[in-house]
Amino acid sequence: MKYIKLVSALIFLFSCTTILNAQYDPHVKYGKAIDAFEKMDSVNHPNEGGILFIGSSSFTKWQDVNDYFPDKYIINRGFGGSQMSDLLYFKERLILPYKPKQIVVFVGGNDITAGEKARSVFKEDKELVKWTLKQFPDVDFLFLSLKPTPKRWALKDEMIRLSKKRERYALKNRQVDYVDVWTPLLNDEGMPKEGIYIADQLHLNAKGYKIWQQVMAPYLK
C-alpha cells in the first residue's frame, strides 16, 4: 500500500510539472513581439555595430531612448514582461541579426516577482554572456542593476542580491560592465523617489529615465 501511494504521489508531481511546463511557452507568450522586431528589420534593418538594448518593459517603454543618447546608435529590443530565460530562449533572434558592439541588459525584476531566486537568474546571466561571446568575441556587455519601485518594494532584498552578483561578476570580467541604477532612484531616506514613476508605480516616467541617462552615459560605448 505504501508503495502504491508513493508511486501515485510521484505520478501526480510529474503531471503537475508537465502541466506547468506546457502552460509556459516563451514562443506563445512573446513570439509576436519577436516577429514584430523582425518585421521592422525587414523594412529598415539597423546598422551593424550598434548598442543593443535587450530586456523587459523598462526598455520597451523607453521608446525615445535615442533622444537621450543622441551621439550613440541604439537598437532597442526590450519586450515587456520578459525574464532572463526568455532572453536566452530568443537569443539567436534577439542578438545575431545586429552584430552589436555592446549589449545592454535590464532584466530580472519579473523573474524575482515570479518567485525565482537571484542565484538562478544570475546563472542565466552567465549563460547568455558565454553564448554571445562565442558568436561575437569582441562584444561588450553592460548589466544594469534592478530598479527600486514602490510596487515591488517588498522584494528589494532579493533584487539587491541579484544586482550585487552582477556587480561582482563585472569586476572579474573584462568584457562585462555593471551600472547601478538603483541608488540614484532612492531618496535621502533610502526609499524610491516620488515623481519619477508612472501611475503603476512600477515603470519610470521621463524624469526617471533622465536619471538613468545620467548614470548610464559613461558606460555606453
PyMOL commands that place a pseudoatom at each C-alpha (Angstrom):
pseudoatom trace, name=CA, resn=MET, resi=1, chain=A, elem=C, hetatm=0, pos=[0.000, 0.000, 0.000]
pseudoatom trace, name=CA, resn=LYS, resi=2, chain=A, elem=C, hetatm=0, pos=[2.816, 2.430, 0.876]
pseudoatom trace, name=CA, resn=TYR, resi=3, chain=A, elem=C, hetatm=0, pos=[4.469, 1.634, -2.447]
pseudoatom trace, name=CA, resn=ILE, resi=4, chain=A, elem=C, hetatm=0, pos=[1.263, 2.345, -4.349]
pseudoatom trace, name=CA, resn=LYS, resi=5, chain=A, elem=C, hetatm=0, pos=[0.832, 5.678, -2.536]
pseudoatom trace, name=CA, resn=LEU, resi=6, chain=A, elem=C, hetatm=0, pos=[4.425, 6.639, -3.310]
pseudoatom trace, name=CA, resn=VAL, resi=7, chain=A, elem=C, hetatm=0, pos=[4.028, 5.822, -6.987]
pseudoatom trace, name=CA, resn=SER, resi=8, chain=A, elem=C, hetatm=0, pos=[0.763, 7.757, -7.109]
pseudoatom trace, name=CA, resn=ALA, resi=9, chain=A, elem=C, hetatm=0, pos=[2.399, 10.770, -5.483]
pseudoatom trace, name=CA, resn=LEU, resi=10, chain=A, elem=C, hetatm=0, pos=[5.273, 10.697, -7.968]
pseudoatom trace, name=CA, resn=ILE, resi=11, chain=A, elem=C, hetatm=0, pos=[2.881, 10.454, -10.895]
pseudoatom trace, name=CA, resn=PHE, resi=12, chain=A, elem=C, hetatm=0, pos=[0.918, 13.405, -9.531]
pseudoatom trace, name=CA, resn=LEU, resi=13, chain=A, elem=C, hetatm=0, pos=[4.052, 15.538, -9.151]
pseudoatom trace, name=CA, resn=PHE, resi=14, chain=A, elem=C, hetatm=0, pos=[5.227, 14.639, -12.642]
pseudoatom trace, name=CA, resn=SER, resi=15, chain=A, elem=C, hetatm=0, pos=[1.819, 15.540, -14.065]
pseudoatom trace, name=CA, resn=CYS, resi=16, chain=A, elem=C, hetatm=0, pos=[1.837, 18.916, -12.315]
pseudoatom trace, name=CA, resn=THR, resi=17, chain=A, elem=C, hetatm=0, pos=[5.323, 19.695, -13.617]
pseudoatom trace, name=CA, resn=THR, resi=18, chain=A, elem=C, hetatm=0, pos=[4.321, 18.693, -17.129]
pseudoatom trace, name=CA, resn=ILE, resi=19, chain=A, elem=C, hetatm=0, pos=[1.233, 20.891, -16.998]
pseudoatom trace, name=CA, resn=LEU, resi=20, chain=A, elem=C, hetatm=0, pos=[3.196, 23.886, -15.726]
pseudoatom trace, name=CA, resn=ASN, resi=21, chain=A, elem=C, hetatm=0, pos=[5.831, 23.470, -18.409]
pseudoatom trace, name=CA, resn=ALA, resi=22, chain=A, elem=C, hetatm=0, pos=[3.146, 23.179, -21.052]
pseudoatom trace, name=CA, resn=GLN, resi=23, chain=A, elem=C, hetatm=0, pos=[1.435, 26.316, -19.799]
pseudoatom trace, name=CA, resn=TYR, resi=24, chain=A, elem=C, hetatm=0, pos=[4.557, 28.455, -20.171]
pseudoatom trace, name=CA, resn=ASP, resi=25, chain=A, elem=C, hetatm=0, pos=[5.862, 28.592, -23.709]
pseudoatom trace, name=CA, resn=PRO, resi=26, chain=A, elem=C, hetatm=0, pos=[8.044, 31.648, -24.463]
pseudoatom trace, name=CA, resn=HIS, resi=27, chain=A, elem=C, hetatm=0, pos=[7.174, 31.439, -28.146]
pseudoatom trace, name=CA, resn=VAL, resi=28, chain=A, elem=C, hetatm=0, pos=[3.452, 31.566, -27.413]
pseudoatom trace, name=CA, resn=LYS, resi=29, chain=A, elem=C, hetatm=0, pos=[3.856, 34.426, -24.948]
pseudoatom trace, name=CA, resn=TYR, resi=30, chain=A, elem=C, hetatm=0, pos=[6.423, 36.555, -26.774]
pseudoatom trace, name=CA, resn=GLY, resi=31, chain=A, elem=C, hetatm=0, pos=[6.626, 35.195, -30.314]
pseudoatom trace, name=CA, resn=LYS, resi=32, chain=A, elem=C, hetatm=0, pos=[4.543, 38.064, -31.702]
pseudoatom trace, name=CA, resn=ALA, resi=33, chain=A, elem=C, hetatm=0, pos=[6.867, 40.625, -30.118]
pseudoatom trace, name=CA, resn=ILE, resi=34, chain=A, elem=C, hetatm=0, pos=[9.911, 38.999, -31.696]
pseudoatom trace, name=CA, resn=ASP, resi=35, chain=A, elem=C, hetatm=0, pos=[8.066, 38.696, -35.017]
pseudoatom trace, name=CA, resn=ALA, resi=36, chain=A, elem=C, hetatm=0, pos=[7.360, 42.434, -34.839]
pseudoatom trace, name=CA, resn=PHE, resi=37, chain=A, elem=C, hetatm=0, pos=[11.066, 43.197, -34.418]
pseudoatom trace, name=CA, resn=GLU, resi=38, chain=A, elem=C, hetatm=0, pos=[11.880, 41.091, -37.454]
pseudoatom trace, name=CA, resn=LYS, resi=39, chain=A, elem=C, hetatm=0, pos=[9.154, 42.782, -39.482]
pseudoatom trace, name=CA, resn=MET, resi=40, chain=A, elem=C, hetatm=0, pos=[10.621, 46.197, -38.634]
pseudoatom trace, name=CA, resn=ASP, resi=41, chain=A, elem=C, hetatm=0, pos=[14.057, 44.936, -39.587]
pseudoatom trace, name=CA, resn=SER, resi=42, chain=A, elem=C, hetatm=0, pos=[12.787, 43.710, -42.956]
pseudoatom trace, name=CA, resn=VAL, resi=43, chain=A, elem=C, hetatm=0, pos=[11.661, 47.245, -43.770]
pseudoatom trace, name=CA, resn=ASN, resi=44, chain=A, elem=C, hetatm=0, pos=[14.636, 49.107, -42.328]
pseudoatom trace, name=CA, resn=HIS, resi=45, chain=A, elem=C, hetatm=0, pos=[17.353, 46.875, -40.928]
pseudoatom trace, name=CA, resn=PRO, resi=46, chain=A, elem=C, hetatm=0, pos=[19.512, 48.532, -38.254]
pseudoatom trace, name=CA, resn=ASN, resi=47, chain=A, elem=C, hetatm=0, pos=[23.193, 49.050, -38.936]
pseudoatom trace, name=CA, resn=GLU, resi=48, chain=A, elem=C, hetatm=0, pos=[25.633, 46.536, -37.547]
pseudoatom trace, name=CA, resn=GLY, resi=49, chain=A, elem=C, hetatm=0, pos=[27.904, 47.516, -34.663]
pseudoatom trace, name=CA, resn=GLY, resi=50, chain=A, elem=C, hetatm=0, pos=[25.327, 49.401, -32.632]
pseudoatom trace, name=CA, resn=ILE, resi=51, chain=A, elem=C, hetatm=0, pos=[24.390, 49.246, -28.970]
pseudoatom trace, name=CA, resn=LEU, resi=52, chain=A, elem=C, hetatm=0, pos=[21.696, 46.632, -28.442]
pseudoatom trace, name=CA, resn=PHE, resi=53, chain=A, elem=C, hetatm=0, pos=[19.250, 47.086, -25.567]
pseudoatom trace, name=CA, resn=ILE, resi=54, chain=A, elem=C, hetatm=0, pos=[17.554, 43.833, -24.514]
pseudoatom trace, name=CA, resn=GLY, resi=55, chain=A, elem=C, hetatm=0, pos=[15.351, 43.191, -21.512]
pseudoatom trace, name=CA, resn=SER, resi=56, chain=A, elem=C, hetatm=0, pos=[11.949, 43.828, -20.058]
pseudoatom trace, name=CA, resn=SER, resi=57, chain=A, elem=C, hetatm=0, pos=[9.343, 46.581, -20.109]
pseudoatom trace, name=CA, resn=SER, resi=58, chain=A, elem=C, hetatm=0, pos=[11.517, 49.381, -18.743]
pseudoatom trace, name=CA, resn=PHE, resi=59, chain=A, elem=C, hetatm=0, pos=[13.301, 49.192, -22.095]
pseudoatom trace, name=CA, resn=THR, resi=60, chain=A, elem=C, hetatm=0, pos=[10.100, 48.547, -24.041]
pseudoatom trace, name=CA, resn=LYS, resi=61, chain=A, elem=C, hetatm=0, pos=[8.612, 51.774, -22.693]
pseudoatom trace, name=CA, resn=TRP, resi=62, chain=A, elem=C, hetatm=0, pos=[11.796, 53.762, -23.375]
pseudoatom trace, name=CA, resn=GLN, resi=63, chain=A, elem=C, hetatm=0, pos=[10.725, 54.417, -26.937]
pseudoatom trace, name=CA, resn=ASP, resi=64, chain=A, elem=C, hetatm=0, pos=[12.664, 57.680, -27.210]
pseudoatom trace, name=CA, resn=VAL, resi=65, chain=A, elem=C, hetatm=0, pos=[15.894, 56.242, -25.819]
pseudoatom trace, name=CA, resn=ASN, resi=66, chain=A, elem=C, hetatm=0, pos=[17.873, 57.512, -28.814]
pseudoatom trace, name=CA, resn=ASP, resi=67, chain=A, elem=C, hetatm=0, pos=[16.871, 61.070, -27.893]
pseudoatom trace, name=CA, resn=TYR, resi=68, chain=A, elem=C, hetatm=0, pos=[18.567, 60.575, -24.521]
pseudoatom trace, name=CA, resn=PHE, resi=69, chain=A, elem=C, hetatm=0, pos=[21.805, 59.425, -26.157]
pseudoatom trace, name=CA, resn=PRO, resi=70, chain=A, elem=C, hetatm=0, pos=[21.930, 61.304, -29.478]
pseudoatom trace, name=CA, resn=ASP, resi=71, chain=A, elem=C, hetatm=0, pos=[25.605, 60.504, -30.047]
pseudoatom trace, name=CA, resn=LYS, resi=72, chain=A, elem=C, hetatm=0, pos=[25.008, 56.737, -29.799]
pseudoatom trace, name=CA, resn=TYR, resi=73, chain=A, elem=C, hetatm=0, pos=[23.398, 54.257, -32.175]
pseudoatom trace, name=CA, resn=ILE, resi=74, chain=A, elem=C, hetatm=0, pos=[20.945, 52.303, -30.034]
pseudoatom trace, name=CA, resn=ILE, resi=75, chain=A, elem=C, hetatm=0, pos=[18.759, 49.409, -31.124]
pseudoatom trace, name=CA, resn=ASN, resi=76, chain=A, elem=C, hetatm=0, pos=[16.001, 48.865, -28.556]
pseudoatom trace, name=CA, resn=ARG, resi=77, chain=A, elem=C, hetatm=0, pos=[14.709, 45.302, -28.436]
pseudoatom trace, name=CA, resn=GLY, resi=78, chain=A, elem=C, hetatm=0, pos=[13.109, 45.207, -24.998]
pseudoatom trace, name=CA, resn=PHE, resi=79, chain=A, elem=C, hetatm=0, pos=[9.863, 43.254, -24.721]
pseudoatom trace, name=CA, resn=GLY, resi=80, chain=A, elem=C, hetatm=0, pos=[7.559, 43.733, -21.770]
pseudoatom trace, name=CA, resn=GLY, resi=81, chain=A, elem=C, hetatm=0, pos=[7.185, 41.063, -19.118]
pseudoatom trace, name=CA, resn=SER, resi=82, chain=A, elem=C, hetatm=0, pos=[10.272, 39.176, -20.211]
pseudoatom trace, name=CA, resn=GLN, resi=83, chain=A, elem=C, hetatm=0, pos=[12.577, 37.270, -17.916]
pseudoatom trace, name=CA, resn=MET, resi=84, chain=A, elem=C, hetatm=0, pos=[16.199, 36.241, -18.402]
pseudoatom trace, name=CA, resn=SER, resi=85, chain=A, elem=C, hetatm=0, pos=[15.050, 32.789, -19.508]
pseudoatom trace, name=CA, resn=ASP, resi=86, chain=A, elem=C, hetatm=0, pos=[13.117, 34.460, -22.335]
pseudoatom trace, name=CA, resn=LEU, resi=87, chain=A, elem=C, hetatm=0, pos=[16.211, 36.336, -23.497]
pseudoatom trace, name=CA, resn=LEU, resi=88, chain=A, elem=C, hetatm=0, pos=[18.027, 33.010, -23.585]
pseudoatom trace, name=CA, resn=TYR, resi=89, chain=A, elem=C, hetatm=0, pos=[15.195, 31.355, -25.491]
pseudoatom trace, name=CA, resn=PHE, resi=90, chain=A, elem=C, hetatm=0, pos=[15.187, 34.051, -28.199]
pseudoatom trace, name=CA, resn=LYS, resi=91, chain=A, elem=C, hetatm=0, pos=[18.914, 34.808, -28.124]
pseudoatom trace, name=CA, resn=GLU, resi=92, chain=A, elem=C, hetatm=0, pos=[19.573, 33.915, -31.756]
pseudoatom trace, name=CA, resn=ARG, resi=93, chain=A, elem=C, hetatm=0, pos=[16.773, 36.164, -32.994]
pseudoatom trace, name=CA, resn=LEU, resi=94, chain=A, elem=C, hetatm=0, pos=[17.459, 38.951, -30.497]
pseudoatom trace, name=CA, resn=ILE, resi=95, chain=A, elem=C, hetatm=0, pos=[21.222, 39.215, -30.899]
pseudoatom trace, name=CA, resn=LEU, resi=96, chain=A, elem=C, hetatm=0, pos=[22.616, 37.612, -34.069]
pseudoatom trace, name=CA, resn=PRO, resi=97, chain=A, elem=C, hetatm=0, pos=[20.959, 39.913, -36.660]
pseudoatom trace, name=CA, resn=TYR, resi=98, chain=A, elem=C, hetatm=0, pos=[22.523, 43.056, -35.216]
pseudoatom trace, name=CA, resn=LYS, resi=99, chain=A, elem=C, hetatm=0, pos=[26.163, 42.080, -34.661]
pseudoatom trace, name=CA, resn=PRO, resi=100, chain=A, elem=C, hetatm=0, pos=[26.299, 44.618, -31.812]
pseudoatom trace, name=CA, resn=LYS, resi=101, chain=A, elem=C, hetatm=0, pos=[29.423, 46.097, -30.304]
pseudoatom trace, name=CA, resn=GLN, resi=102, chain=A, elem=C, hetatm=0, pos=[27.715, 46.351, -26.910]
pseudoatom trace, name=CA, resn=ILE, resi=103, chain=A, elem=C, hetatm=0, pos=[24.678, 44.687, -25.337]
pseudoatom trace, name=CA, resn=VAL, resi=104, chain=A, elem=C, hetatm=0, pos=[22.871, 46.480, -22.525]
pseudoatom trace, name=CA, resn=VAL, resi=105, chain=A, elem=C, hetatm=0, pos=[20.735, 44.213, -20.343]
pseudoatom trace, name=CA, resn=PHE, resi=106, chain=A, elem=C, hetatm=0, pos=[17.932, 45.183, -17.982]
pseudoatom trace, name=CA, resn=VAL, resi=107, chain=A, elem=C, hetatm=0, pos=[16.032, 42.166, -16.749]
pseudoatom trace, name=CA, resn=GLY, resi=108, chain=A, elem=C, hetatm=0, pos=[15.404, 40.257, -13.531]
pseudoatom trace, name=CA, resn=GLY, resi=109, chain=A, elem=C, hetatm=0, pos=[12.604, 42.079, -11.773]
pseudoatom trace, name=CA, resn=ASN, resi=110, chain=A, elem=C, hetatm=0, pos=[9.927, 39.930, -13.391]
pseudoatom trace, name=CA, resn=ASP, resi=111, chain=A, elem=C, hetatm=0, pos=[11.938, 36.809, -12.567]
pseudoatom trace, name=CA, resn=ILE, resi=112, chain=A, elem=C, hetatm=0, pos=[12.099, 37.615, -8.879]
pseudoatom trace, name=CA, resn=THR, resi=113, chain=A, elem=C, hetatm=0, pos=[8.454, 38.687, -8.805]
pseudoatom trace, name=CA, resn=ALA, resi=114, chain=A, elem=C, hetatm=0, pos=[7.616, 35.248, -10.218]
pseudoatom trace, name=CA, resn=GLY, resi=115, chain=A, elem=C, hetatm=0, pos=[9.488, 33.596, -7.336]
pseudoatom trace, name=CA, resn=GLU, resi=116, chain=A, elem=C, hetatm=0, pos=[12.867, 32.930, -8.903]
pseudoatom trace, name=CA, resn=LYS, resi=117, chain=A, elem=C, hetatm=0, pos=[15.932, 33.420, -6.721]
pseudoatom trace, name=CA, resn=ALA, resi=118, chain=A, elem=C, hetatm=0, pos=[18.832, 35.713, -7.513]
pseudoatom trace, name=CA, resn=ARG, resi=119, chain=A, elem=C, hetatm=0, pos=[21.267, 32.815, -7.878]
pseudoatom trace, name=CA, resn=SER, resi=120, chain=A, elem=C, hetatm=0, pos=[19.239, 31.153, -10.652]
pseudoatom trace, name=CA, resn=VAL, resi=121, chain=A, elem=C, hetatm=0, pos=[18.755, 34.414, -12.585]
pseudoatom trace, name=CA, resn=PHE, resi=122, chain=A, elem=C, hetatm=0, pos=[22.474, 35.087, -12.294]
pseudoatom trace, name=CA, resn=LYS, resi=123, chain=A, elem=C, hetatm=0, pos=[23.252, 31.628, -13.661]
pseudoatom trace, name=CA, resn=GLU, resi=124, chain=A, elem=C, hetatm=0, pos=[21.199, 32.533, -16.728]
pseudoatom trace, name=CA, resn=ASP, resi=125, chain=A, elem=C, hetatm=0, pos=[23.063, 35.853, -16.994]
pseudoatom trace, name=CA, resn=LYS, resi=126, chain=A, elem=C, hetatm=0, pos=[26.321, 33.958, -17.339]
pseudoatom trace, name=CA, resn=GLU, resi=127, chain=A, elem=C, hetatm=0, pos=[24.842, 31.553, -19.877]
pseudoatom trace, name=CA, resn=LEU, resi=128, chain=A, elem=C, hetatm=0, pos=[23.825, 34.488, -22.084]
pseudoatom trace, name=CA, resn=VAL, resi=129, chain=A, elem=C, hetatm=0, pos=[27.249, 36.099, -21.844]
pseudoatom trace, name=CA, resn=LYS, resi=130, chain=A, elem=C, hetatm=0, pos=[29.073, 32.841, -22.561]
pseudoatom trace, name=CA, resn=TRP, resi=131, chain=A, elem=C, hetatm=0, pos=[26.934, 32.047, -25.604]
pseudoatom trace, name=CA, resn=THR, resi=132, chain=A, elem=C, hetatm=0, pos=[27.161, 35.562, -27.017]
pseudoatom trace, name=CA, resn=LEU, resi=133, chain=A, elem=C, hetatm=0, pos=[30.936, 35.750, -26.698]
pseudoatom trace, name=CA, resn=LYS, resi=134, chain=A, elem=C, hetatm=0, pos=[31.190, 32.581, -28.758]
pseudoatom trace, name=CA, resn=GLN, resi=135, chain=A, elem=C, hetatm=0, pos=[29.288, 34.344, -31.548]
pseudoatom trace, name=CA, resn=PHE, resi=136, chain=A, elem=C, hetatm=0, pos=[30.927, 37.759, -31.187]
pseudoatom trace, name=CA, resn=PRO, resi=137, chain=A, elem=C, hetatm=0, pos=[34.216, 37.529, -29.257]
pseudoatom trace, name=CA, resn=ASP, resi=138, chain=A, elem=C, hetatm=0, pos=[34.666, 41.309, -29.153]
pseudoatom trace, name=CA, resn=VAL, resi=139, chain=A, elem=C, hetatm=0, pos=[31.216, 42.264, -27.866]
pseudoatom trace, name=CA, resn=ASP, resi=140, chain=A, elem=C, hetatm=0, pos=[30.896, 44.068, -24.530]
pseudoatom trace, name=CA, resn=PHE, resi=141, chain=A, elem=C, hetatm=0, pos=[28.073, 43.665, -22.028]
pseudoatom trace, name=CA, resn=LEU, resi=142, chain=A, elem=C, hetatm=0, pos=[26.558, 46.231, -19.706]
pseudoatom trace, name=CA, resn=PHE, resi=143, chain=A, elem=C, hetatm=0, pos=[24.276, 44.854, -16.990]
pseudoatom trace, name=CA, resn=LEU, resi=144, chain=A, elem=C, hetatm=0, pos=[22.028, 47.321, -15.218]
pseudoatom trace, name=CA, resn=SER, resi=145, chain=A, elem=C, hetatm=0, pos=[21.125, 46.768, -11.613]
pseudoatom trace, name=CA, resn=LEU, resi=146, chain=A, elem=C, hetatm=0, pos=[17.468, 46.302, -10.903]
pseudoatom trace, name=CA, resn=LYS, resi=147, chain=A, elem=C, hetatm=0, pos=[15.472, 49.390, -10.040]
pseudoatom trace, name=CA, resn=PRO, resi=148, chain=A, elem=C, hetatm=0, pos=[13.635, 50.169, -6.809]
pseudoatom trace, name=CA, resn=THR, resi=149, chain=A, elem=C, hetatm=0, pos=[9.896, 50.595, -7.251]
pseudoatom trace, name=CA, resn=PRO, resi=150, chain=A, elem=C, hetatm=0, pos=[7.076, 51.247, -4.821]
pseudoatom trace, name=CA, resn=LYS, resi=151, chain=A, elem=C, hetatm=0, pos=[5.085, 48.352, -6.274]
pseudoatom trace, name=CA, resn=ARG, resi=152, chain=A, elem=C, hetatm=0, pos=[7.826, 45.756, -5.693]
pseudoatom trace, name=CA, resn=TRP, resi=153, chain=A, elem=C, hetatm=0, pos=[9.493, 47.223, -2.634]
pseudoatom trace, name=CA, resn=ALA, resi=154, chain=A, elem=C, hetatm=0, pos=[8.782, 44.093, -0.586]
pseudoatom trace, name=CA, resn=LEU, resi=155, chain=A, elem=C, hetatm=0, pos=[11.106, 42.166, -2.937]
pseudoatom trace, name=CA, resn=LYS, resi=156, chain=A, elem=C, hetatm=0, pos=[14.006, 44.583, -2.581]
pseudoatom trace, name=CA, resn=ASP, resi=157, chain=A, elem=C, hetatm=0, pos=[16.330, 42.225, -0.678]
pseudoatom trace, name=CA, resn=GLU, resi=158, chain=A, elem=C, hetatm=0, pos=[16.333, 39.558, -3.398]
pseudoatom trace, name=CA, resn=MET, resi=159, chain=A, elem=C, hetatm=0, pos=[16.639, 42.222, -6.079]
pseudoatom trace, name=CA, resn=ILE, resi=160, chain=A, elem=C, hetatm=0, pos=[19.676, 43.698, -4.344]
pseudoatom trace, name=CA, resn=ARG, resi=161, chain=A, elem=C, hetatm=0, pos=[21.219, 40.211, -4.137]
pseudoatom trace, name=CA, resn=LEU, resi=162, chain=A, elem=C, hetatm=0, pos=[20.953, 39.825, -7.895]
pseudoatom trace, name=CA, resn=SER, resi=163, chain=A, elem=C, hetatm=0, pos=[22.402, 43.265, -8.517]
pseudoatom trace, name=CA, resn=LYS, resi=164, chain=A, elem=C, hetatm=0, pos=[25.350, 42.547, -6.224]
pseudoatom trace, name=CA, resn=LYS, resi=165, chain=A, elem=C, hetatm=0, pos=[26.057, 39.288, -8.045]
pseudoatom trace, name=CA, resn=ARG, resi=166, chain=A, elem=C, hetatm=0, pos=[26.157, 41.169, -11.327]
pseudoatom trace, name=CA, resn=GLU, resi=167, chain=A, elem=C, hetatm=0, pos=[28.422, 43.827, -9.876]
pseudoatom trace, name=CA, resn=ARG, resi=168, chain=A, elem=C, hetatm=0, pos=[30.945, 41.245, -8.645]
pseudoatom trace, name=CA, resn=TYR, resi=169, chain=A, elem=C, hetatm=0, pos=[30.751, 39.407, -11.963]
pseudoatom trace, name=CA, resn=ALA, resi=170, chain=A, elem=C, hetatm=0, pos=[31.591, 42.589, -13.864]
pseudoatom trace, name=CA, resn=LEU, resi=171, chain=A, elem=C, hetatm=0, pos=[34.625, 43.248, -11.679]
pseudoatom trace, name=CA, resn=LYS, resi=172, chain=A, elem=C, hetatm=0, pos=[36.061, 39.883, -12.715]
pseudoatom trace, name=CA, resn=ASN, resi=173, chain=A, elem=C, hetatm=0, pos=[35.267, 40.074, -16.435]
pseudoatom trace, name=CA, resn=ARG, resi=174, chain=A, elem=C, hetatm=0, pos=[36.921, 42.489, -18.828]
pseudoatom trace, name=CA, resn=GLN, resi=175, chain=A, elem=C, hetatm=0, pos=[34.012, 42.483, -21.300]
pseudoatom trace, name=CA, resn=VAL, resi=176, chain=A, elem=C, hetatm=0, pos=[31.261, 42.923, -18.722]
pseudoatom trace, name=CA, resn=ASP, resi=177, chain=A, elem=C, hetatm=0, pos=[30.352, 46.235, -17.098]
pseudoatom trace, name=CA, resn=TYR, resi=178, chain=A, elem=C, hetatm=0, pos=[27.795, 46.995, -14.443]
pseudoatom trace, name=CA, resn=VAL, resi=179, chain=A, elem=C, hetatm=0, pos=[25.946, 50.202, -13.663]
pseudoatom trace, name=CA, resn=ASP, resi=180, chain=A, elem=C, hetatm=0, pos=[23.978, 50.944, -10.508]
pseudoatom trace, name=CA, resn=VAL, resi=181, chain=A, elem=C, hetatm=0, pos=[20.625, 52.428, -11.487]
pseudoatom trace, name=CA, resn=TRP, resi=182, chain=A, elem=C, hetatm=0, pos=[19.127, 51.521, -8.093]
pseudoatom trace, name=CA, resn=THR, resi=183, chain=A, elem=C, hetatm=0, pos=[20.800, 54.001, -5.760]
pseudoatom trace, name=CA, resn=PRO, resi=184, chain=A, elem=C, hetatm=0, pos=[20.157, 57.127, -7.878]
pseudoatom trace, name=CA, resn=LEU, resi=185, chain=A, elem=C, hetatm=0, pos=[16.415, 56.383, -7.740]
pseudoatom trace, name=CA, resn=LEU, resi=186, chain=A, elem=C, hetatm=0, pos=[16.346, 56.476, -3.925]
pseudoatom trace, name=CA, resn=ASN, resi=187, chain=A, elem=C, hetatm=0, pos=[15.617, 59.499, -1.750]
pseudoatom trace, name=CA, resn=ASP, resi=188, chain=A, elem=C, hetatm=0, pos=[17.569, 60.522, 1.349]
pseudoatom trace, name=CA, resn=GLU, resi=189, chain=A, elem=C, hetatm=0, pos=[15.569, 58.058, 3.439]
pseudoatom trace, name=CA, resn=GLY, resi=190, chain=A, elem=C, hetatm=0, pos=[16.532, 55.160, 1.184]
pseudoatom trace, name=CA, resn=MET, resi=191, chain=A, elem=C, hetatm=0, pos=[13.065, 54.831, -0.343]
pseudoatom trace, name=CA, resn=PRO, resi=192, chain=A, elem=C, hetatm=0, pos=[12.038, 55.143, -4.019]
pseudoatom trace, name=CA, resn=LYS, resi=193, chain=A, elem=C, hetatm=0, pos=[11.890, 58.788, -5.022]
pseudoatom trace, name=CA, resn=GLU, resi=194, chain=A, elem=C, hetatm=0, pos=[8.497, 60.309, -5.637]
pseudoatom trace, name=CA, resn=GLY, resi=195, chain=A, elem=C, hetatm=0, pos=[7.579, 61.777, -9.003]
pseudoatom trace, name=CA, resn=ILE, resi=196, chain=A, elem=C, hetatm=0, pos=[9.736, 59.505, -11.178]
pseudoatom trace, name=CA, resn=TYR, resi=197, chain=A, elem=C, hetatm=0, pos=[7.222, 56.701, -11.821]
pseudoatom trace, name=CA, resn=ILE, resi=198, chain=A, elem=C, hetatm=0, pos=[4.105, 56.490, -13.933]
pseudoatom trace, name=CA, resn=ALA, resi=199, chain=A, elem=C, hetatm=0, pos=[0.761, 55.660, -12.331]
pseudoatom trace, name=CA, resn=ASP, resi=200, chain=A, elem=C, hetatm=0, pos=[1.501, 51.928, -11.990]
pseudoatom trace, name=CA, resn=GLN, resi=201, chain=A, elem=C, hetatm=0, pos=[4.331, 52.732, -9.541]
pseudoatom trace, name=CA, resn=LEU, resi=202, chain=A, elem=C, hetatm=0, pos=[6.498, 50.252, -11.435]
pseudoatom trace, name=CA, resn=HIS, resi=203, chain=A, elem=C, hetatm=0, pos=[7.739, 51.945, -14.588]
pseudoatom trace, name=CA, resn=LEU, resi=204, chain=A, elem=C, hetatm=0, pos=[9.706, 55.157, -14.919]
pseudoatom trace, name=CA, resn=ASN, resi=205, chain=A, elem=C, hetatm=0, pos=[8.446, 58.422, -16.344]
pseudoatom trace, name=CA, resn=ALA, resi=206, chain=A, elem=C, hetatm=0, pos=[10.614, 60.916, -18.238]
pseudoatom trace, name=CA, resn=LYS, resi=207, chain=A, elem=C, hetatm=0, pos=[12.184, 62.189, -15.000]
pseudoatom trace, name=CA, resn=GLY, resi=208, chain=A, elem=C, hetatm=0, pos=[13.168, 58.666, -14.045]
pseudoatom trace, name=CA, resn=TYR, resi=209, chain=A, elem=C, hetatm=0, pos=[14.682, 57.973, -17.444]
pseudoatom trace, name=CA, resn=LYS, resi=210, chain=A, elem=C, hetatm=0, pos=[16.604, 61.227, -17.186]
pseudoatom trace, name=CA, resn=ILE, resi=211, chain=A, elem=C, hetatm=0, pos=[18.299, 59.822, -14.074]
pseudoatom trace, name=CA, resn=TRP, resi=212, chain=A, elem=C, hetatm=0, pos=[19.095, 56.635, -15.984]
pseudoatom trace, name=CA, resn=GLN, resi=213, chain=A, elem=C, hetatm=0, pos=[20.558, 58.707, -18.794]
pseudoatom trace, name=CA, resn=GLN, resi=214, chain=A, elem=C, hetatm=0, pos=[22.942, 60.450, -16.424]
pseudoatom trace, name=CA, resn=VAL, resi=215, chain=A, elem=C, hetatm=0, pos=[24.256, 57.291, -14.790]
pseudoatom trace, name=CA, resn=MET, resi=216, chain=A, elem=C, hetatm=0, pos=[24.363, 55.160, -17.951]
pseudoatom trace, name=CA, resn=ALA, resi=217, chain=A, elem=C, hetatm=0, pos=[26.039, 57.614, -20.320]
pseudoatom trace, name=CA, resn=PRO, resi=218, chain=A, elem=C, hetatm=0, pos=[29.632, 56.971, -19.172]
pseudoatom trace, name=CA, resn=TYR, resi=219, chain=A, elem=C, hetatm=0, pos=[29.231, 53.218, -19.780]
pseudoatom trace, name=CA, resn=LEU, resi=220, chain=A, elem=C, hetatm=0, pos=[27.863, 53.272, -23.317]
pseudoatom trace, name=CA, resn=LYS, resi=221, chain=A, elem=C, hetatm=0, pos=[30.444, 52.501, -25.987]
for i in range(1, 221): cmd.bond("trace and resi %d" % i, "trace and resi %d" % (i + 1))
show_as sticks, trace
zoom trace
